C-alpha cells in the first residue's frame, strides 16, 4: 500500500470529486493493490490498483480504479494542505 501524505482535491476523468454524503471536496489518499483471481486454468491473475479516498469532513471512503492511457491517469490530485 502507498499513502500520499496530505489533503487533496481530486478530479476523476476531468470532473471534480465531491463526497456523496456531505458534499466535501477534500480527501486523504491511500493506494490499494488487489489481485483478481480467475479460477480457470492457464489464466493469469490480474492486478488492479484502487485509489482509496477518504473524505476529510465525514470520513466516508470512496474507491476508484486507476487506469492509464498513453501514460496519462484518469485521476488527478491537487494537494491543498499537509
Secondary structure, DSSP 4 states (H G I P E B T S, - for coil): -B---SEEEEEETTEE---TTT----EEEEEEEEEEPP-STTPPPEEEEEEEEEETTT--EEEEE--EETTEESEEEEEEE-
